[in-house]
């Protein structure tokens, strides 16, 4: 990417480029460092060829702005807020590790490609793969248009690395790490909680189907998203997540109004809620909703969900995008001292997966039994 941007700037006087990464430290320690090293290599090559010429006109480290001899500029900025780019007029842009960046940044930068200093406008990105629900995979691989082009590479394609070195990497890494960082495969592997989750097998169109009965799962939140899942159970005790509510800064009353409206459609046999949401549970009961505190034992809840994915009991409607993303990215935490995976998942982006395990508090698909309206087994 550095070579692409350097060449484009050399060929386009007064052009403006944005080079972005997720955070300022990543930008400073990786992107800027590499860019300046490559500029030095160009200038040293010119000197060796007997050409007394400087590509650099000015480097302003305080504002991380590089200006070429022809007044083409590269702005190095973090991608923490897409709105900071809304007034830019760009000729081209570059994104490092786009899988870690909000899709809104990419959309915003596409709309900023309106400057007049280059013969062509473009955006270029490079990075490691991630889960298949990531926007990069969706745009460039699964639903690719003629406007997007990708190049898949592996560590084996790097002609500067000896095969023995790569083989030693493969031996050192576990299989999941190697698939992502050496073979460049898409999918959430390293430390993934629900490894048996498969987009092709478990995601589809299920919302319009009719089911034997419905249950709900609720994870409470305000600053963090509150999540309510609607789950249909068929006559074979297969599970279908058909609808999701996933919103921030919604009051208890507004969420209960939503659930009450959904209850008129689905007539939930039972709703299992975050047991810490005592006020929400009691308020819902006043609305005659069949709400129970869920079992909040994380290990047993995860074990049950794992079994459902492994045996293809659970299915998710493709419109439940937040649940799909969380299931795919839900990971175990690392022990800071040993760097080994722990048995506890990372407490981040887990609102939908929590609602999912809450919903299965009293559900056992291996029994030929079903929930009564009151939520008891018969």
Secondary structure by P-SEA (a helix, b strand, c coil): caaaaaaaaaaccbbbbbbbcccaaaaaacaaaaaaaaaaaaaaaaaaaccccccccccccccbbbbccccbbbbbbbccccccccccccccccccccccccaaaaaaaaaacccccccccbbbbbbbbccccccccccccccccccbbbbbbcccccccccaaaaaaaaaaccaaaaacccccccccccccccccccccccccccccccccbbbbbbbbbcccbbbbbbbbbccccbbbbcbbbbbccccaaaaaaaaaaaaaaccccbbbccccaaaaaaaaaaacccccccccaaaaaaaaaaaaaaaccbbbcccaaaaaaaaaabbbbbccccccccccccccccaaaaaaaaaacccccccccccccccccc
